[in-house]
Structures are given as C-alpha cells and as structure tokens.
Amino acid sequence: MKKFLVLCTALVMHSLLLPAASAQETKTALVPLPSIDDFSRGKDGWSFALGAGIEYETAYEGSDEFGLELEPAGGLQWRRGNDVFFWVGEAIGWRGLRADTWLFEALIGFDEGRAESDSKKGYLDGLGDSDEGFELVLQTRRAFDTDWRYWLVGRLVTGGDGNLGLFGVGRRFGEKFDGSGSEVNIVAVFHDSKYANKDFGITAEQSAASGLAATNMSGGYRSVGINYNYRHYINNNWQIYGEALYEHFSSAVRKSPIARGDFEAEVGIGFIYVF
C-alpha cells in the first residue's frame, strides 16, 4: 500500500503541471453517468486508470459504529463500440449500451463477508466470521431519453448466500456527455430469507455463544436508499470523484439484535489518474 500511495503522489505532482484547458475537452462516454467509470475517452481499445479514495462508513450492516477506510480506485478496461469489459478491484465484468437508452451490466464480484472484529465495541463477539464468496451482479438501466436525464434501474445480486434485488429511479445533473457532473438514485431494496439471515440472522449456536436472542429472518422488503455520485475532470488525466449513500432499514430488519442502528451510511472522496 505504501508503494501505491507513493505512485499516486508522484502522479499528482506531475499532472498538476499539465494545462487545465484540456479539462474542457468533451469526451464521449458510453453513457454520461458519473457513477459509471469510463476511461476510454470515447475510443475503442484498452484504457487504464489508477487512484485511491477515502471513505467514512458504517462498520458493517446494521452497525452504529463508523470508521475510515482507504480504498483503491480505477481499473483496466477494453472497449469496442458500445461494449466495455472491465476489471476493477475485486470485480470483473461487462457492460453494454443498446438502442441508446438501455444499459446492461453483468459482473462477478468478491464478498469479503463479516468478521467479529468489525465491531470494535464487541457487539459481534460470539457470532463468528461469515463466509467469503463470489456473487453475480446483474443490472440494467432504462433511460427515458437519449440524454440520460432520467432512468429506471434494477439490480439482482445472487450467490451462495441468497439473493438481493433493488428497483429505483435516477436523475442526472449537468450538461456534459463525458461522464462528469452528478447523479442521484432512489431505490427500494428486497432480499430473500437466506440473504437476510446472512446479515441479520442469529442461529441457536450463535445465540448461545453471544448472548443475543436467536433470530430467523424472513424475506421481503429490506430498506429504502438514496445515493449520490459526483465526478469532475480536473484535466485530461485527473478525475476527482465523490459519493454518498444512505440506506434506511425496514422495521423487520431493525428487530434483529445485530441491527444496532436503523440505517447504513457512507461518504467518500478520491482521485483517479487516467493513463
């Protein structure tokens, strides 16, 4: 990580000497949404970006503890027309634009699970560490027009620990089509019983070890959430991005002893260098 930070620092010092006027150039993104990383500058072929961000976020699902975390950013992409294949962090996937108003995405990501040590106050003691594993994420957005000012969004997350789905609406702010500006999404989130118990269930064995009441969660409505994304091009190579998320849990989720808070939240900011 130290080498990574040194590289980022060197890139910052180098790029600040570049003319700021290049930031005014208009580049065509696959879709003009700040939440979608696009390093292609509108061209086919390979593109690569590297960066880092810092997040202040809830320690785990249902926690009332918060902490800072350093996160890598950027990734490797290959674009051909309206299709982009990407590898970023612990995820690899594809996204494609169809008929100018449909965006499809499929990726395989890694879920790190939850560890007892995630709670510094010991609220998870006795619950053990949950399993790590891979998840398949399928997402689609349907814009109301080709300017991608408004859209509908749906997402399915599925894996060995159950299924989660969300449905919502989004709004883009700004006039550029290069992926800069900001956007906001409002979504309703649902989960099946297996996914619900992954985060909020307590088995009889865990109850005996932790002293928390045994809890068996049922599927259904999980939460309502709102997230905000921002992206600005400082110059032709550097981007600054920011994000904020708030998720308010349903009454069923809040009944779990694990849910010490009735919401999850995070806010983050970072920089990306596009090579």
C-alpha positions as CSV (number, residue, x, y, z in Angstrom):
1,M,0.0,0.0,0.0
2,K,2.9,2.4,0.7
3,K,4.2,1.9,-2.8
4,F,0.7,2.5,-4.2
5,L,0.4,5.8,-2.3
6,V,3.9,6.9,-3.4
7,L,2.9,6.3,-7.0
8,C,-0.3,8.3,-6.6
9,T,1.6,11.2,-5.1
10,A,4.1,11.3,-7.9
11,L,1.3,11.3,-10.5
12,V,-0.4,14.2,-8.7
13,M,2.7,16.3,-8.8
14,H,3.3,15.5,-12.4
15,S,-0.3,16.1,-13.6
16,L,-0.8,19.5,-11.8
17,L,1.8,20.9,-14.3
18,L,-0.5,20.0,-17.2
19,P,-2.6,22.7,-18.8
20,A,-6.0,23.0,-17.2
21,A,-7.6,23.8,-20.5
22,S,-7.5,20.2,-21.5
23,A,-10.3,19.6,-18.9
24,Q,-12.7,21.5,-21.2
25,E,-12.4,18.9,-24.0
26,T,-15.6,16.9,-24.5
27,K,-15.1,13.2,-24.5
28,T,-18.0,10.8,-25.3
29,A,-18.6,8.3,-22.5
30,L,-20.5,5.0,-23.1
31,V,-23.3,6.6,-21.0
32,P,-23.0,10.1,-19.4
33,L,-23.4,8.9,-15.8
34,P,-20.9,9.9,-13.1
35,S,-21.4,6.5,-11.3
36,I,-20.0,4.6,-14.3
37,D,-16.3,4.5,-14.7
38,D,-15.3,5.2,-18.3
39,F,-11.6,5.7,-19.1
40,S,-11.9,5.2,-22.9
41,R,-12.1,8.9,-23.8
42,G,-14.6,7.7,-26.4
43,K,-12.1,5.4,-28.2
44,D,-12.0,1.7,-28.7
45,G,-9.2,-0.4,-27.2
46,W,-7.5,-0.7,-23.9
47,S,-7.7,2.0,-21.1
48,F,-6.2,2.0,-17.6
49,A,-6.6,4.3,-14.6
50,L,-5.3,4.2,-11.1
51,G,-6.3,6.1,-8.0
52,A,-7.4,6.0,-4.3
53,G,-10.1,7.3,-2.2
54,I,-11.0,7.5,1.5
55,E,-14.4,6.5,2.9
56,Y,-16.2,7.2,6.2
57,E,-18.7,4.4,6.5
58,T,-20.7,2.1,8.7
59,A,-18.6,-0.7,10.1
60,Y,-21.0,-3.5,9.0
61,E,-24.6,-4.0,8.0
62,G,-26.7,-2.7,10.9
63,S,-23.8,-1.2,12.9
64,D,-23.9,2.1,14.8
65,E,-20.1,2.3,14.6
66,F,-18.3,4.2,11.9
67,G,-14.7,4.3,10.6
68,L,-12.4,5.5,7.9
69,E,-11.1,3.2,5.2
70,L,-8.7,3.7,2.3
71,E,-9.9,2.2,-1.0
72,P,-8.1,1.7,-4.3
73,A,-9.8,3.1,-7.4
74,G,-9.5,2.9,-11.2
75,G,-9.2,-0.3,-13.2
76,L,-8.5,-1.9,-16.5
77,Q,-11.0,-1.6,-19.4
78,W,-11.3,-2.7,-23.0
79,R,-13.9,-1.0,-25.2
80,R,-15.3,-1.9,-28.6
81,G,-18.1,0.3,-29.7
82,N,-20.9,0.1,-27.2
83,D,-19.4,-2.7,-25.2
84,V,-16.9,-2.4,-22.3
85,F,-15.2,-5.3,-20.5
86,F,-13.6,-4.2,-17.2
87,W,-11.6,-5.4,-14.2
88,V,-11.7,-3.2,-11.1
89,G,-10.7,-4.2,-7.6
90,E,-12.4,-7.5,-6.7
91,A,-14.8,-7.5,-9.7
92,I,-14.6,-8.4,-13.4
93,G,-17.5,-7.8,-15.8
94,W,-19.1,-6.4,-18.9
95,R,-21.4,-3.5,-19.6
96,G,-23.1,-2.7,-22.9
97,L,-25.3,0.1,-24.3
98,R,-28.3,-0.9,-26.6
99,A,-30.6,1.3,-28.5
100,D,-29.1,4.4,-26.8
101,T,-31.4,4.0,-23.8
102,W,-30.7,0.6,-22.4
103,L,-27.6,-0.1,-20.3
104,F,-26.9,-3.7,-19.3
105,E,-24.2,-4.9,-16.9
106,A,-23.0,-8.2,-15.6
107,L,-20.1,-8.8,-13.2
108,I,-18.7,-11.3,-10.8
109,G,-17.5,-9.7,-7.5
110,F,-16.0,-10.9,-4.3
111,D,-17.9,-10.6,-1.0
112,E,-15.4,-10.3,1.9
113,G,-18.1,-11.4,4.5
114,R,-18.2,-10.1,8.0
115,A,-15.7,-10.6,10.8
116,E,-16.3,-10.4,14.6
117,S,-13.5,-7.9,14.7
118,D,-15.6,-5.5,12.5
119,S,-17.2,-4.3,15.7
120,K,-14.6,-2.5,17.9
121,K,-17.2,-2.5,20.8
122,G,-17.5,-6.3,20.7
123,Y,-21.1,-6.4,19.5
124,L,-20.3,-9.3,17.1
125,D,-18.5,-11.4,19.7
126,G,-19.7,-15.0,19.6
127,L,-21.3,-14.7,16.1
128,G,-18.2,-15.9,14.3
129,D,-16.9,-14.8,10.9
130,S,-19.2,-15.2,8.0
131,D,-18.0,-16.9,4.8
132,E,-16.3,-15.1,2.0
133,G,-17.5,-15.9,-1.5
134,F,-18.3,-14.7,-5.0
135,E,-21.5,-13.0,-6.1
136,L,-23.1,-12.5,-9.6
137,V,-24.5,-9.0,-10.1
138,L,-26.9,-8.3,-13.0
139,Q,-28.0,-4.7,-13.6
140,T,-30.0,-2.8,-16.2
141,R,-30.9,0.9,-16.5
142,R,-33.6,2.2,-18.9
143,A,-33.3,5.9,-19.8
144,F,-36.4,7.9,-20.7
145,D,-34.5,9.6,-23.4
146,T,-31.0,9.5,-25.1
147,D,-29.8,12.4,-22.9
148,W,-29.9,10.1,-19.9
149,R,-31.5,12.7,-17.8
150,Y,-33.9,10.3,-16.1
151,W,-33.9,6.5,-15.9
152,L,-35.2,3.4,-14.1
153,V,-32.7,1.0,-12.6
154,G,-32.9,-2.7,-11.5
155,R,-30.2,-4.9,-9.9
156,L,-30.0,-8.5,-8.8
157,V,-27.2,-9.8,-6.6
158,T,-27.1,-13.6,-6.3
159,G,-24.8,-16.2,-4.8
160,G,-24.4,-18.9,-2.3
161,D,-25.8,-16.7,0.5
162,G,-29.1,-15.8,-1.2
163,N,-30.5,-13.1,-3.4
164,L,-30.9,-9.3,-3.1
165,G,-32.7,-7.1,-5.6
166,L,-33.3,-3.4,-5.9
167,F,-35.5,-1.2,-8.1
168,G,-35.5,2.6,-8.4
169,V,-35.2,5.8,-10.4
170,G,-32.3,8.1,-11.1
171,R,-31.7,11.7,-12.2
172,R,-28.5,13.2,-13.8
173,F,-27.4,16.8,-13.3
174,G,-25.1,18.7,-15.6
175,E,-25.0,19.2,-19.4
176,K,-21.8,17.3,-20.5
177,F,-21.8,13.8,-22.0
178,D,-18.3,12.9,-20.9
179,G,-19.4,11.3,-17.6
180,S,-18.7,14.3,-15.4
181,G,-21.4,16.0,-13.3
182,S,-23.5,14.4,-10.7
183,E,-26.4,12.0,-10.3
184,V,-28.8,10.7,-7.6
185,N,-30.7,7.4,-7.3
186,I,-33.6,6.5,-5.0
187,V,-34.1,2.7,-4.7
188,A,-36.2,0.1,-2.8
189,V,-34.3,-3.0,-1.7
190,F,-35.6,-6.5,-1.2
191,H,-33.9,-9.8,-0.1
192,D,-34.9,-13.4,0.4
193,S,-34.7,-15.1,3.7
194,K,-31.2,-16.6,3.1
195,Y,-29.7,-13.3,2.3
196,A,-31.5,-11.6,5.2
197,N,-30.1,-14.2,7.7
198,K,-26.6,-13.7,6.2
199,D,-26.5,-10.2,7.6
200,F,-29.1,-10.2,10.4
201,G,-29.9,-13.8,11.4
202,I,-28.6,-15.4,14.6
203,T,-28.6,-19.2,14.9
204,A,-29.1,-21.1,18.1
205,E,-25.4,-21.8,18.3
206,Q,-24.5,-18.2,17.8
207,S,-27.1,-17.2,20.4
208,A,-25.5,-19.4,23.0
209,A,-22.0,-18.0,22.3
210,S,-23.0,-14.4,22.0
211,G,-25.9,-14.0,24.4
212,L,-28.0,-12.4,21.7
213,A,-31.5,-13.8,21.0
214,A,-31.8,-16.4,18.3
215,T,-33.3,-14.7,15.2
216,N,-34.6,-16.2,12.0
217,M,-35.2,-13.5,9.3
218,S,-37.9,-13.8,6.6
219,G,-37.5,-12.4,3.1
220,G,-39.2,-9.3,1.8
221,Y,-38.7,-5.6,1.9
222,R,-35.2,-4.7,3.3
223,S,-34.7,-0.9,3.0
224,V,-35.1,2.3,1.0
225,G,-31.9,4.1,-0.1
226,I,-30.6,7.1,-1.7
227,N,-27.1,7.5,-3.2
228,Y,-25.3,10.5,-4.8
229,N,-22.3,10.3,-7.2
230,Y,-20.1,13.2,-8.4
231,R,-17.3,13.3,-10.9
232,H,-15.2,16.2,-12.2
233,Y,-12.3,16.2,-14.7
234,I,-9.5,18.4,-13.4
235,N,-7.6,18.0,-16.6
236,N,-7.2,15.4,-19.4
237,N,-5.8,12.8,-17.0
238,W,-7.1,13.5,-13.5
239,Q,-10.6,13.0,-12.1
240,I,-12.0,13.7,-8.7
241,Y,-15.0,11.8,-7.6
242,G,-17.3,11.7,-4.6
243,E,-20.1,9.6,-3.4
244,A,-22.6,9.4,-0.5
245,L,-25.1,6.7,0.4
246,Y,-27.9,6.5,3.0
247,E,-30.0,3.3,3.5
248,H,-32.9,3.2,6.0
249,F,-33.7,-0.3,7.2
250,S,-37.2,-1.7,7.4
251,S,-38.9,-2.5,10.7
252,A,-38.4,-6.2,10.2
253,V,-34.6,-5.7,9.8
254,R,-34.5,-3.3,12.8
255,K,-35.9,-6.1,15.0
256,S,-32.7,-8.1,14.7
257,P,-30.2,-7.7,17.6
258,I,-27.5,-7.2,15.1
259,A,-29.1,-4.0,13.8
260,R,-28.0,-1.6,16.5
261,G,-28.6,1.3,14.1
262,D,-31.7,1.8,11.8
263,F,-29.6,2.9,8.9
264,E,-26.4,2.4,6.9
265,A,-24.4,5.3,5.5
266,E,-21.1,6.2,3.9
267,V,-19.4,9.2,2.3
268,G,-16.2,9.1,0.2
269,I,-13.9,11.2,-2.0
270,G,-11.0,10.2,-4.2
271,F,-8.8,10.9,-7.2
272,I,-8.2,8.8,-10.3
273,Y,-5.4,9.2,-12.9
274,V,-6.3,8.0,-16.4
275,F,-3.2,6.9,-18.4
